[in-house]
Structure formats: C-alpha cells, structure tokens
Amino acid sequence: MIRLLAADLIVASPGIALAHPSLSAAADAGVEIVGDIELFCREAQAPIIAITGSNGKSTVTTRWARWRKPLELTSAWAAISACRR
C-alpha cells in the first residue's frame, strides 16, 4: 500500500474497481489513476481508429483495409482478443 501512495501514476487494470480500497486511498493521496487505454491515448503519436465491441470487428477491420487503399492511408494493426471461458 505504501508503494501505491508514493507513486506518481497508477495504471489500473480494467478488472479492478476504482472503489477498491487501495486505489481509493491512492486517489485520496493525490496519485493519478488511469486505465491502459487512457495511457495509450496519451502516448500515441499517430491517429487511432479503434474497432471494439462484441460483434462485427472482423467485418469492420476487413472493410477498413479496403477503404483506406484509395485514400492512400497507411495503417498498422494490433489485435487484442477477448478471453474465452
């Protein structure tokens, strides 16, 4: 807990509630708490298109690949897949 209170920034996992006692104590101590997406958006140097949600990601990603070509846009891809239970 002492380490959290001394931190400049905490990047909290989306699975941890901000109301968790450790995070709540850190926030009360003035520590900035962000999520991974927030950190990524702050640090990214290029425009971002995020394709998220439960349905249709593959379809939209495939269509985007086709749409960008006539516009001569370059892009990089990152895929994060959901955990399967």
PDB file of N, CA, C and O in Angstrom:
ATOM      1  N   MET A   1       0.820  -1.191   0.000  1.00  0.00           N
ATOM      2  CA  MET A   1       0.000   0.000   0.000  1.00  0.00           C
ATOM      3  C   MET A   1       0.868   1.260   0.000  1.00  0.00           C
ATOM      4  O   MET A   1       0.550   2.233  -0.685  1.00  0.00           O
ATOM      5  N   ILE A   2       1.965   1.245   0.769  1.00  0.00           N
ATOM      6  CA  ILE A   2       2.840   2.415   0.843  1.00  0.00           C
ATOM      7  C   ILE A   2       3.401   2.744  -0.532  1.00  0.00           C
ATOM      8  O   ILE A   2       3.525   3.916  -0.887  1.00  0.00           O
ATOM      9  N   ARG A   3       3.739   1.725  -1.305  1.00  0.00           N
ATOM     10  CA  ARG A   3       4.266   1.957  -2.657  1.00  0.00           C
ATOM     11  C   ARG A   3       3.232   2.654  -3.534  1.00  0.00           C
ATOM     12  O   ARG A   3       3.574   3.550  -4.305  1.00  0.00           O
ATOM     13  N   LEU A   4       1.973   2.247  -3.420  1.00  0.00           N
ATOM     14  CA  LEU A   4       0.921   2.886  -4.215  1.00  0.00           C
ATOM     15  C   LEU A   4       0.774   4.355  -3.847  1.00  0.00           C
ATOM     16  O   LEU A   4       0.602   5.202  -4.724  1.00  0.00           O
ATOM     17  N   LEU A   5       0.839   4.658  -2.575  1.00  0.00           N
ATOM     18  CA  LEU A   5       0.675   6.039  -2.123  1.00  0.00           C
ATOM     19  C   LEU A   5       1.838   6.923  -2.554  1.00  0.00           C
ATOM     20  O   LEU A   5       1.686   8.142  -2.640  1.00  0.00           O
ATOM     21  N   ALA A   6       2.998   6.330  -2.824  1.00  0.00           N
ATOM     22  CA  ALA A   6       4.177   7.086  -3.239  1.00  0.00           C
ATOM     23  C   ALA A   6       4.307   7.179  -4.758  1.00  0.00           C
ATOM     24  O   ALA A   6       5.211   7.847  -5.260  1.00  0.00           O
ATOM     25  N   ALA A   7       3.425   6.526  -5.483  1.00  0.00           N
ATOM     26  CA  ALA A   7       3.524   6.502  -6.950  1.00  0.00           C
ATOM     27  C   ALA A   7       3.118   7.847  -7.554  1.00  0.00           C
ATOM     28  O   ALA A   7       2.334   8.594  -6.969  1.00  0.00           O
ATOM     29  N   ASP A   8       3.666   8.137  -8.730  1.00  0.00           N
ATOM     30  CA  ASP A   8       3.244   9.312  -9.490  1.00  0.00           C
ATOM     31  C   ASP A   8       2.000   8.999 -10.308  1.00  0.00           C
ATOM     32  O   ASP A   8       1.142   9.855 -10.519  1.00  0.00           O
ATOM     33  N   LEU A   9       1.923   7.757 -10.761  1.00  0.00           N
ATOM     34  CA  LEU A   9       0.834   7.340 -11.644  1.00  0.00           C
ATOM     35  C   LEU A   9       0.569   5.857 -11.428  1.00  0.00           C
ATOM     36  O   LEU A   9       1.501   5.064 -11.297  1.00  0.00           O
ATOM     37  N   ILE A  10      -0.692   5.493 -11.391  1.00  0.00           N
ATOM     38  CA  ILE A  10      -1.080   4.085 -11.320  1.00  0.00           C
ATOM     39  C   ILE A  10      -1.895   3.778 -12.561  1.00  0.00           C
ATOM     40  O   ILE A  10      -2.872   4.466 -12.858  1.00  0.00           O
ATOM     41  N   VAL A  11      -1.494   2.740 -13.288  1.00  0.00           N
ATOM     42  CA  VAL A  11      -2.270   2.264 -14.437  1.00  0.00           C
ATOM     43  C   VAL A  11      -3.041   1.047 -13.942  1.00  0.00           C
ATOM     44  O   VAL A  11      -2.482  -0.033 -13.752  1.00  0.00           O
ATOM     45  N   ALA A  12      -4.328   1.250 -13.742  1.00  0.00           N
ATOM     46  CA  ALA A  12      -5.165   0.206 -13.153  1.00  0.00           C
ATOM     47  C   ALA A  12      -5.750  -0.697 -14.230  1.00  0.00           C
ATOM     48  O   ALA A  12      -6.174  -0.231 -15.287  1.00  0.00           O
ATOM     49  N   SER A  13      -5.765  -1.966 -13.951  1.00  0.00           N
ATOM     50  CA  SER A  13      -6.404  -2.933 -14.834  1.00  0.00           C
ATOM     51  C   SER A  13      -7.900  -2.658 -14.877  1.00  0.00           C
ATOM     52  O   SER A  13      -8.487  -2.287 -13.860  1.00  0.00           O
ATOM     53  N   PRO A  14      -8.534  -2.835 -16.048  1.00  0.00           N
ATOM     54  CA  PRO A  14      -9.980  -2.611 -16.124  1.00  0.00           C
ATOM     55  C   PRO A  14     -10.776  -3.504 -15.177  1.00  0.00           C
ATOM     56  O   PRO A  14     -11.914  -3.183 -14.834  1.00  0.00           O
ATOM     57  N   GLY A  15     -10.195  -4.609 -14.757  1.00  0.00           N
ATOM     58  CA  GLY A  15     -10.894  -5.527 -13.868  1.00  0.00           C
ATOM     59  C   GLY A  15     -10.871  -5.116 -12.402  1.00  0.00           C
ATOM     60  O   GLY A  15     -11.512  -5.753 -11.566  1.00  0.00           O
ATOM     61  N   ILE A  16     -10.137  -4.059 -12.090  1.00  0.00           N
ATOM     62  CA  ILE A  16     -10.061  -3.600 -10.701  1.00  0.00           C
ATOM     63  C   ILE A  16     -10.925  -2.354 -10.556  1.00  0.00           C
ATOM     64  O   ILE A  16     -10.715  -1.359 -11.251  1.00  0.00           O
ATOM     65  N   ALA A  17     -11.885  -2.412  -9.663  1.00  0.00           N
ATOM     66  CA  ALA A  17     -12.792  -1.279  -9.446  1.00  0.00           C
ATOM     67  C   ALA A  17     -12.031  -0.094  -8.859  1.00  0.00           C
ATOM     68  O   ALA A  17     -11.175  -0.260  -7.990  1.00  0.00           O
ATOM     69  N   LEU A  18     -12.352   1.099  -9.343  1.00  0.00           N
ATOM     70  CA  LEU A  18     -11.714   2.294  -8.800  1.00  0.00           C
ATOM     71  C   LEU A  18     -12.073   2.499  -7.326  1.00  0.00           C
ATOM     72  O   LEU A  18     -11.391   3.230  -6.608  1.00  0.00           O
ATOM     73  N   ALA A  19     -13.151   1.845  -6.885  1.00  0.00           N
ATOM     74  CA  ALA A  19     -13.562   1.925  -5.481  1.00  0.00           C
ATOM     75  C   ALA A  19     -12.768   0.964  -4.591  1.00  0.00           C
ATOM     76  O   ALA A  19     -12.969   0.943  -3.377  1.00  0.00           O
ATOM     77  N   HIS A  20     -11.867   0.170  -5.182  1.00  0.00           N
ATOM     78  CA  HIS A  20     -11.035  -0.744  -4.383  1.00  0.00           C
ATOM     79  C   HIS A  20     -10.299   0.090  -3.332  1.00  0.00           C
ATOM     80  O   HIS A  20      -9.789   1.165  -3.647  1.00  0.00           O
ATOM     81  N   PRO A  21     -10.238  -0.388  -2.100  1.00  0.00           N
ATOM     82  CA  PRO A  21      -9.617   0.401  -1.026  1.00  0.00           C
ATOM     83  C   PRO A  21      -8.207   0.909  -1.343  1.00  0.00           C
ATOM     84  O   PRO A  21      -7.869   2.035  -0.976  1.00  0.00           O
ATOM     85  N   SER A  22      -7.389   0.117  -2.006  1.00  0.00           N
ATOM     86  CA  SER A  22      -6.022   0.553  -2.331  1.00  0.00           C
ATOM     87  C   SER A  22      -6.028   1.701  -3.332  1.00  0.00           C
ATOM     88  O   SER A  22      -5.292   2.674  -3.171  1.00  0.00           O
ATOM     89  N   LEU A  23      -6.855   1.589  -4.361  1.00  0.00           N
ATOM     90  CA  LEU A  23      -6.925   2.663  -5.355  1.00  0.00           C
ATOM     91  C   LEU A  23      -7.584   3.904  -4.773  1.00  0.00           C
ATOM     92  O   LEU A  23      -7.171   5.028  -5.059  1.00  0.00           O
ATOM     93  N   SER A  24      -8.588   3.703  -3.972  1.00  0.00           N
ATOM     94  CA  SER A  24      -9.274   4.821  -3.337  1.00  0.00           C
ATOM     95  C   SER A  24      -8.312   5.602  -2.436  1.00  0.00           C
ATOM     96  O   SER A  24      -8.310   6.833  -2.439  1.00  0.00           O
ATOM     97  N   ALA A  25      -7.505   4.882  -1.675  1.00  0.00           N
ATOM     98  CA  ALA A  25      -6.520   5.530  -0.802  1.00  0.00           C
ATOM     99  C   ALA A  25      -5.482   6.286  -1.623  1.00  0.00           C
ATOM    100  O   ALA A  25      -5.085   7.393  -1.260  1.00  0.00           O
ATOM    101  N   ALA A  26      -5.046   5.692  -2.724  1.00  0.00           N
ATOM    102  CA  ALA A  26      -4.066   6.360  -3.588  1.00  0.00           C
ATOM    103  C   ALA A  26      -4.664   7.629  -4.192  1.00  0.00           C
ATOM    104  O   ALA A  26      -4.006   8.669  -4.227  1.00  0.00           O
ATOM    105  N   ALA A  27      -5.902   7.549  -4.665  1.00  0.00           N
ATOM    106  CA  ALA A  27      -6.566   8.725  -5.234  1.00  0.00           C
ATOM    107  C   ALA A  27      -6.699   9.827  -4.180  1.00  0.00           C
ATOM    108  O   ALA A  27      -6.466  11.000  -4.469  1.00  0.00           O
ATOM    109  N   ASP A  28      -7.071   9.446  -2.969  1.00  0.00           N
ATOM    110  CA  ASP A  28      -7.186  10.421  -1.875  1.00  0.00           C
ATOM    111  C   ASP A  28      -5.840  11.072  -1.557  1.00  0.00           C
ATOM    112  O   ASP A  28      -5.790  12.210  -1.091  1.00  0.00           O
ATOM    113  N   ALA A  29      -4.749  10.342  -1.812  1.00  0.00           N
ATOM    114  CA  ALA A  29      -3.400  10.867  -1.572  1.00  0.00           C
ATOM    115  C   ALA A  29      -2.896  11.703  -2.748  1.00  0.00           C
ATOM    116  O   ALA A  29      -1.773  12.207  -2.722  1.00  0.00           O
ATOM    117  N   GLY A  30      -3.734  11.847  -3.781  1.00  0.00           N
ATOM    118  CA  GLY A  30      -3.358  12.679  -4.919  1.00  0.00           C
ATOM    119  C   GLY A  30      -2.655  11.952  -6.045  1.00  0.00           C
ATOM    120  O   GLY A  30      -2.145  12.591  -6.965  1.00  0.00           O
ATOM    121  N   VAL A  31      -2.615  10.638  -5.995  1.00  0.00           N
ATOM    122  CA  VAL A  31      -1.981   9.858  -7.060  1.00  0.00           C
ATOM    123  C   VAL A  31      -2.941   9.794  -8.247  1.00  0.00           C
ATOM    124  O   VAL A  31      -4.127   9.510  -8.082  1.00  0.00           O
ATOM    125  N   GLU A  32      -2.421  10.058  -9.433  1.00  0.00           N
ATOM    126  CA  GLU A  32      -3.245   9.970 -10.644  1.00  0.00           C
ATOM    127  C   GLU A  32      -3.460   8.503 -11.002  1.00  0.00           C
ATOM    128  O   GLU A  32      -2.517   7.712 -11.013  1.00  0.00           O
ATOM    129  N   ILE A  33      -4.704   8.149 -11.292  1.00  0.00           N
ATOM    130  CA  ILE A  33      -5.041   6.774 -11.658  1.00  0.00           C
ATOM    131  C   ILE A  33      -5.687   6.798 -13.033  1.00  0.00           C
ATOM    132  O   ILE A  33      -6.672   7.500 -13.259  1.00  0.00           O
ATOM    133  N   VAL A  34      -5.115   6.015 -13.958  1.00  0.00           N
ATOM    134  CA  VAL A  34      -5.641   5.932 -15.323  1.00  0.00           C
ATOM    135  C   VAL A  34      -5.754   4.467 -15.717  1.00  0.00           C
ATOM    136  O   VAL A  34      -5.206   3.588 -15.052  1.00  0.00           O
ATOM    137  N   GLY A  35      -6.461   4.219 -16.793  1.00  0.00           N
ATOM    138  CA  GLY A  35      -6.544   2.881 -17.356  1.00  0.00           C
ATOM    139  C   GLY A  35      -5.543   2.723 -18.487  1.00  0.00           C
ATOM    140  O   GLY A  35      -4.895   3.687 -18.893  1.00  0.00           O
ATOM    141  N   ASP A  36      -5.420   1.510 -18.991  1.00  0.00           N
ATOM    142  CA  ASP A  36      -4.458   1.239 -20.060  1.00  0.00           C
ATOM    143  C   ASP A  36      -4.802   1.994 -21.341  1.00  0.00           C
ATOM    144  O   ASP A  36      -3.905   2.463 -22.042  1.00  0.00           O
ATOM    145  N   ILE A  37      -6.085   2.115 -21.651  1.00  0.00           N
ATOM    146  CA  ILE A  37      -6.491   2.835 -22.863  1.00  0.00           C
ATOM    147  C   ILE A  37      -6.144   4.316 -22.741  1.00  0.00           C
ATOM    148  O   ILE A  37      -5.654   4.922 -23.693  1.00  0.00           O
ATOM    149  N   GLU A  38      -6.395   4.888 -21.585  1.00  0.00           N
ATOM    150  CA  GLU A  38      -6.049   6.295 -21.347  1.00  0.00           C
ATOM    151  C   GLU A  38      -4.554   6.523 -21.534  1.00  0.00           C
ATOM    152  O   GLU A  38      -4.150   7.487 -22.184  1.00  0.00           O
ATOM    153  N   LEU A  39      -3.739   5.653 -20.977  1.00  0.00           N
ATOM    154  CA  LEU A  39      -2.290   5.784 -21.112  1.00  0.00           C
ATOM    155  C   LEU A  39      -1.875   5.677 -22.578  1.00  0.00           C
ATOM    156  O   LEU A  39      -1.052   6.459 -23.054  1.00  0.00           O
ATOM    157  N   PHE A  40      -2.444   4.709 -23.287  1.00  0.00           N
ATOM    158  CA  PHE A  40      -2.138   4.538 -24.704  1.00  0.00           C
ATOM    159  C   PHE A  40      -2.494   5.796 -25.492  1.00  0.00           C
ATOM    160  O   PHE A  40      -1.697   6.270 -26.302  1.00  0.00           O
ATOM    161  N   CYS A  41      -3.682   6.335 -25.257  1.00  0.00           N
ATOM    162  CA  CYS A  41      -4.121   7.524 -25.998  1.00  0.00           C
ATOM    163  C   CYS A  41      -3.235   8.733 -25.715  1.00  0.00           C
ATOM    164  O   CYS A  41      -2.981   9.541 -26.608  1.00  0.00           O
ATOM    165  N   ARG A  42      -2.777   8.856 -24.509  1.00  0.00           N
ATOM    166  CA  ARG A  42      -1.875   9.964 -24.175  1.00  0.00           C
ATOM    167  C   ARG A  42      -0.545   9.856 -24.911  1.00  0.00           C
ATOM    168  O   ARG A  42       0.004  10.862 -25.362  1.00  0.00           O
ATOM    169  N   GLU A  43      -0.036   8.652 -25.030  1.00  0.00           N
ATOM    170  CA  GLU A  43       1.302   8.448 -25.568  1.00  0.00           C
ATOM    171  C   GLU A  43       1.344   8.233 -27.079  1.00  0.00           C
ATOM    172  O   GLU A  43       2.403   8.384 -27.688  1.00  0.00           O
ATOM    173  N   ALA A  44       0.236   7.891 -27.681  1.00  0.00           N
ATOM    174  CA  ALA A  44       0.215   7.598 -29.123  1.00  0.00           C
ATOM    175  C   ALA A  44       0.556   8.855 -29.916  1.00  0.00           C
ATOM    176  O   ALA A  44       0.063   9.943 -29.619  1.00  0.00           O
ATOM    177  N   GLN A  45       1.392   8.693 -30.911  1.00  0.00           N
ATOM    178  CA  GLN A  45       1.818   9.812 -31.739  1.00  0.00           C
ATOM    179  C   GLN A  45       1.093   9.865 -33.083  1.00  0.00           C
ATOM    180  O   GLN A  45       1.308  10.792 -33.865  1.00  0.00           O
ATOM    181  N   ALA A  46       0.253   8.897 -33.353  1.00  0.00           N
ATOM    182  CA  ALA A  46      -0.432   8.821 -34.647  1.00  0.00           C
ATOM    183  C   ALA A  46      -1.938   8.771 -34.419  1.00  0.00           C
ATOM    184  O   ALA A  46      -2.395   8.422 -33.330  1.00  0.00           O
ATOM    185  N   PRO A  47      -2.708   9.119 -35.446  1.00  0.00           N
ATOM    186  CA  PRO A  47      -4.164   8.980 -35.329  1.00  0.00           C
ATOM    187  C   PRO A  47      -4.534   7.520 -35.064  1.00  0.00           C
ATOM    188  O   PRO A  47      -3.847   6.600 -35.508  1.00  0.00           O
ATOM    189  N   ILE A  48      -5.619   7.331 -34.342  1.00  0.00           N
ATOM    190  CA  ILE A  48      -6.031   5.989 -33.930  1.00  0.00           C
ATOM    191  C   ILE A  48      -7.455   5.720 -34.390  1.00  0.00           C
ATOM    192  O   ILE A  48      -8.338   6.568 -34.260  1.00  0.00           O
ATOM    193  N   ILE A  49      -7.660   4.542 -34.921  1.00  0.00           N
ATOM    194  CA  ILE A  49      -9.008   4.042 -35.171  1.00  0.00           C
ATOM    195  C   ILE A  49      -9.131   2.780 -34.331  1.00  0.00           C
ATOM    196  O   ILE A  49      -8.384   1.821 -34.525  1.00  0.00           O
ATOM    197  N   ALA A  50     -10.071   2.787 -33.405  1.00  0.00           N
ATOM    198  CA  ALA A  50     -10.276   1.623 -32.541  1.00  0.00           C
ATOM    199  C   ALA A  50     -11.558   0.917 -32.962  1.00  0.00           C
ATOM    200  O   ALA A  50     -12.617   1.538 -33.062  1.00  0.00           O
ATOM    201  N   ILE A  51     -11.455  -0.351 -33.200  1.00  0.00           N
ATOM    202  CA  ILE A  51     -12.617  -1.164 -33.574  1.00  0.00           C
ATOM    203  C   ILE A  51     -12.884  -2.082 -32.393  1.00  0.00           C
ATOM    204  O   ILE A  51     -12.139  -3.031 -32.148  1.00  0.00           O
ATOM    205  N   THR A  52     -13.954  -1.788 -31.664  1.00  0.00           N
ATOM    206  CA  THR A  52     -14.227  -2.502 -30.421  1.00  0.00           C
ATOM    207  C   THR A  52     -15.641  -3.062 -30.426  1.00  0.00           C
ATOM    208  O   THR A  52     -16.406  -2.850 -31.367  1.00  0.00           O
ATOM    209  N   GLY A  53     -15.970  -3.762 -29.383  1.00  0.00           N
ATOM    210  CA  GLY A  53     -17.325  -4.267 -29.226  1.00  0.00           C
ATOM    211  C   GLY A  53     -17.385  -5.776 -29.295  1.00  0.00           C
ATOM    212  O   GLY A  53     -16.367  -6.453 -29.438  1.00  0.00           O
ATOM    213  N   SER A  54     -18.586  -6.284 -29.193  1.00  0.00           N
ATOM    214  CA  SER A  54     -18.790  -7.734 -29.163  1.00  0.00           C
ATOM    215  C   SER A  54     -18.965  -8.345 -30.541  1.00  0.00           C
ATOM    216  O   SER A  54     -18.580  -9.493 -30.761  1.00  0.00           O
ATOM    217  N   ASN A  55     -19.536  -7.600 -31.465  1.00  0.00           N
ATOM    218  CA  ASN A  55     -19.860  -8.157 -32.782  1.00  0.00           C
ATOM    219  C   ASN A  55     -19.334  -7.265 -33.903  1.00  0.00           C
ATOM    220  O   ASN A  55     -19.335  -6.040 -33.788  1.00  0.00           O
ATOM    221  N   GLY A  56     -18.887  -7.888 -34.980  1.00  0.00           N
ATOM    222  CA  GLY A  56     -18.566  -7.160 -36.200  1.00  0.00           C
ATOM    223  C   GLY A  56     -17.157  -6.631 -36.342  1.00  0.00           C
ATOM    224  O   GLY A  56     -16.867  -5.941 -37.319  1.00  0.00           O
ATOM    225  N   LYS A  57     -16.271  -6.923 -35.409  1.00  0.00           N
ATOM    226  CA  LYS A  57     -14.918  -6.377 -35.505  1.00  0.00           C
ATOM    227  C   LYS A  57     -14.176  -6.864 -36.741  1.00  0.00           C
ATOM    228  O   LYS A  57     -13.515  -6.073 -37.414  1.00  0.00           O
ATOM    229  N   SER A  58     -14.273  -8.134 -37.045  1.00  0.00           N
ATOM    230  CA  SER A  58     -13.571  -8.674 -38.220  1.00  0.00           C
ATOM    231  C   SER A  58     -14.108  -8.050 -39.499  1.00  0.00           C
ATOM    232  O   SER A  58     -13.338  -7.712 -40.397  1.00  0.00           O
ATOM    233  N   THR A  59     -15.410  -7.896 -39.585  1.00  0.00           N
ATOM    234  CA  THR A  59     -16.030  -7.298 -40.773  1.00  0.00           C
ATOM    235  C   THR A  59     -15.575  -5.854 -40.947  1.00  0.00           C
ATOM    236  O   THR A  59     -15.173  -5.457 -42.041  1.00  0.00           O
ATOM    237  N   VAL A  60     -15.635  -5.077 -39.887  1.00  0.00           N
ATOM    238  CA  VAL A  60     -15.248  -3.668 -39.974  1.00  0.00           C
ATOM    239  C   VAL A  60     -13.761  -3.538 -40.277  1.00  0.00           C
ATOM    240  O   VAL A  60     -13.367  -2.675 -41.061  1.00  0.00           O
ATOM    241  N   THR A  61     -12.936  -4.373 -39.673  1.00  0.00           N
ATOM    242  CA  THR A  61     -11.496  -4.332 -39.931  1.00  0.00           C
ATOM    243  C   THR A  61     -11.198  -4.646 -41.391  1.00  0.00           C
ATOM    244  O   THR A  61     -10.366  -3.985 -42.012  1.00  0.00           O
ATOM    245  N   THR A  62     -11.867  -5.641 -41.936  1.00  0.00           N
ATOM    246  CA  THR A  62     -11.682  -6.006 -43.346  1.00  0.00           C
ATOM    247  C   THR A  62     -12.121  -4.865 -44.256  1.00  0.00           C
ATOM    248  O   THR A  62     -11.442  -4.542 -45.231  1.00  0.00           O
ATOM    249  N   ARG A  63     -13.248  -4.263 -43.936  1.00  0.00           N
ATOM    250  CA  ARG A  63     -13.732  -3.139 -44.759  1.00  0.00           C
ATOM    251  C   ARG A  63     -12.802  -1.939 -44.658  1.00  0.00           C
ATOM    252  O   ARG A  63     -12.541  -1.271 -45.658  1.00  0.00           O
ATOM    253  N   TRP A  64     -12.307  -1.662 -43.473  1.00  0.00           N
ATOM    254  CA  TRP A  64     -11.372  -0.554 -43.314  1.00  0.00           C
ATOM    255  C   TRP A  64     -10.134  -0.779 -44.181  1.00  0.00           C
ATOM    256  O   TRP A  64      -9.634   0.163 -44.796  1.00  0.00           O
ATOM    257  N   ALA A  65      -9.640  -1.995 -44.238  1.00  0.00           N
ATOM    258  CA  ALA A  65      -8.470  -2.300 -45.067  1.00  0.00           C
ATOM    259  C   ALA A  65      -8.742  -1.959 -46.527  1.00  0.00           C
ATOM    260  O   ALA A  65      -7.852  -1.482 -47.232  1.00  0.00           O
ATOM    261  N   ARG A  66      -9.957  -2.200 -46.978  1.00  0.00           N
ATOM    262  CA  ARG A  66     -10.325  -1.869 -48.365  1.00  0.00           C
ATOM    263  C   ARG A  66     -10.539  -0.369 -48.546  1.00  0.00           C
ATOM    264  O   ARG A  66     -10.121   0.194 -49.558  1.00  0.00           O
ATOM    265  N   TRP A  67     -11.177   0.279 -47.592  1.00  0.00           N
ATOM    266  CA  TRP A  67     -11.495   1.705 -47.702  1.00  0.00           C
ATOM    267  C   TRP A  67     -10.247   2.574 -47.706  1.00  0.00           C
ATOM    268  O   TRP A  67     -10.207   3.598 -48.387  1.00  0.00           O
ATOM    269  N   ARG A  68      -9.226   2.177 -46.952  1.00  0.00           N
ATOM    270  CA  ARG A  68      -8.050   3.029 -46.816  1.00  0.00           C
ATOM    271  C   ARG A  68      -7.185   3.062 -48.071  1.00  0.00           C
ATOM    272  O   ARG A  68      -6.478   4.042 -48.309  1.00  0.00           O
ATOM    273  N   LYS A  69      -7.233   2.003 -48.874  1.00  0.00           N
ATOM    274  CA  LYS A  69      -6.349   1.923 -50.044  1.00  0.00           C
ATOM    275  C   LYS A  69      -6.540   3.083 -51.020  1.00  0.00           C
ATOM    276  O   LYS A  69      -5.550   3.712 -51.394  1.00  0.00           O
ATOM    277  N   PRO A  70      -7.779   3.401 -51.457  1.00  0.00           N
ATOM    278  CA  PRO A  70      -7.923   4.528 -52.386  1.00  0.00           C
ATOM    279  C   PRO A  70      -7.514   5.868 -51.772  1.00  0.00           C
ATOM    280  O   PRO A  70      -7.170   6.802 -52.496  1.00  0.00           O
ATOM    281  N   LEU A  71      -7.548   5.965 -50.472  1.00  0.00           N
ATOM    282  CA  LEU A  71      -7.167   7.197 -49.786  1.00  0.00           C
ATOM    283  C   LEU A  71      -5.667   7.271 -49.536  1.00  0.00           C
ATOM    284  O   LEU A  71      -5.163   8.265 -49.014  1.00  0.00           O
ATOM    285  N   GLU A  72      -4.959   6.206 -49.913  1.00  0.00           N
ATOM    286  CA  GLU A  72      -3.515   6.099 -49.729  1.00  0.00           C
ATOM    287  C   GLU A  72      -3.112   6.293 -48.265  1.00  0.00           C
ATOM    288  O   GLU A  72      -2.105   6.932 -47.959  1.00  0.00           O
ATOM    289  N   LEU A  73      -3.913   5.733 -47.387  1.00  0.00           N
ATOM    290  CA  LEU A  73      -3.600   5.776 -45.962  1.00  0.00           C
ATOM    291  C   LEU A  73      -2.807   4.536 -45.587  1.00  0.00           C
ATOM    292  O   LEU A  73      -3.100   3.434 -46.048  1.00  0.00           O
ATOM    293  N   THR A  74      -1.821   4.724 -44.763  1.00  0.00           N
ATOM    294  CA  THR A  74      -1.101   3.570 -44.235  1.00  0.00           C
ATOM    295  C   THR A  74      -1.655   3.285 -42.845  1.00  0.00           C
ATOM    296  O   THR A  74      -2.195   4.171 -42.183  1.00  0.00           O
ATOM    297  N   SER A  75      -1.517   2.077 -42.430  1.00  0.00           N
ATOM    298  CA  SER A  75      -2.009   1.739 -41.094  1.00  0.00           C
ATOM    299  C   SER A  75      -1.228   0.574 -40.532  1.00  0.00           C
ATOM    300  O   SER A  75      -0.652  -0.233 -41.262  1.00  0.00           O
ATOM    301  N   ALA A  76      -1.226   0.511 -39.232  1.00  0.00           N
ATOM    302  CA  ALA A  76      -0.639  -0.619 -38.517  1.00  0.00           C
ATOM    303  C   ALA A  76      -1.766  -1.281 -37.753  1.00  0.00           C
ATOM    304  O   ALA A  76      -2.751  -0.632 -37.402  1.00  0.00           O
ATOM    305  N   TRP A  77      -1.626  -2.557 -37.498  1.00  0.00           N
ATOM    306  CA  TRP A  77      -2.703  -3.308 -36.866  1.00  0.00           C
ATOM    307  C   TRP A  77      -2.256  -3.869 -35.533  1.00  0.00           C
ATOM    308  O   TRP A  77      -1.111  -4.294 -35.374  1.00  0.00           O
ATOM    309  N   ALA A  78      -3.149  -3.865 -34.597  1.00  0.00           N
ATOM    310  CA  ALA A  78      -2.935  -4.545 -33.318  1.00  0.00           C
ATOM    311  C   ALA A  78      -4.242  -5.236 -32.973  1.00  0.00           C
ATOM    312  O   ALA A  78      -5.307  -4.620 -33.015  1.00  0.00           O
ATOM    313  N   ALA A  79      -4.163  -6.482 -32.639  1.00  0.00           N
ATOM    314  CA  ALA A  79      -5.376  -7.232 -32.297  1.00  0.00           C
ATOM    315  C   ALA A  79      -5.288  -7.697 -30.855  1.00  0.00           C
ATOM    316  O   ALA A  79      -4.295  -8.286 -30.428  1.00  0.00           O
ATOM    317  N   ILE A  80      -6.331  -7.422 -30.134  1.00  0.00           N
ATOM    318  CA  ILE A  80      -6.420  -7.901 -28.755  1.00  0.00           C
ATOM    319  C   ILE A  80      -7.682  -8.729 -28.676  1.00  0.00           C
ATOM    320  O   ILE A  80      -8.785  -8.212 -28.852  1.00  0.00           O
ATOM    321  N   SER A  81      -7.524 -10.005 -28.412  1.00  0.00           N
ATOM    322  CA  SER A  81      -8.707 -10.844 -28.407  1.00  0.00           C
ATOM    323  C   SER A  81      -9.199 -11.075 -26.997  1.00  0.00           C
ATOM    324  O   SER A  81      -8.427 -11.090 -26.038  1.00  0.00           O
ATOM    325  N   ALA A  82     -10.491 -11.251 -26.898  1.00  0.00           N
ATOM    326  CA  ALA A  82     -11.119 -11.458 -25.588  1.00  0.00           C
ATOM    327  C   ALA A  82     -10.762 -12.834 -25.052  1.00  0.00           C
ATOM    328  O   ALA A  82     -10.503 -13.767 -25.812  1.00  0.00           O
ATOM    329  N   CYS A  83     -10.753 -12.940 -23.755  1.00  0.00           N
ATOM    330  CA  CYS A  83     -10.512 -14.241 -23.123  1.00  0.00           C
ATOM    331  C   CYS A  83     -11.727 -15.132 -23.337  1.00  0.00           C
ATOM    332  O   CYS A  83     -12.868 -14.694 -23.190  1.00  0.00           O
ATOM    333  N   ARG A  84     -11.478 -16.344 -23.675  1.00  0.00           N
ATOM    334  CA  ARG A  84     -12.581 -17.299 -23.847  1.00  0.00           C
ATOM    335  C   ARG A  84     -12.650 -18.180 -22.624  1.00  0.00           C
ATOM    336  O   ARG A  84     -11.630 -18.644 -22.116  1.00  0.00           O
ATOM    337  N   ARG A  85     -13.857 -18.405 -22.158  1.00  0.00           N
ATOM    338  CA  ARG A  85     -14.020 -19.232 -20.958  1.00  0.00           C
ATOM    339  C   ARG A  85     -14.518 -20.582 -21.323  1.00  0.00           C
ATOM    340  O   ARG A  85     -14.719 -21.424 -20.448  1.00  0.00           O
TER     341      ARG A  85
END
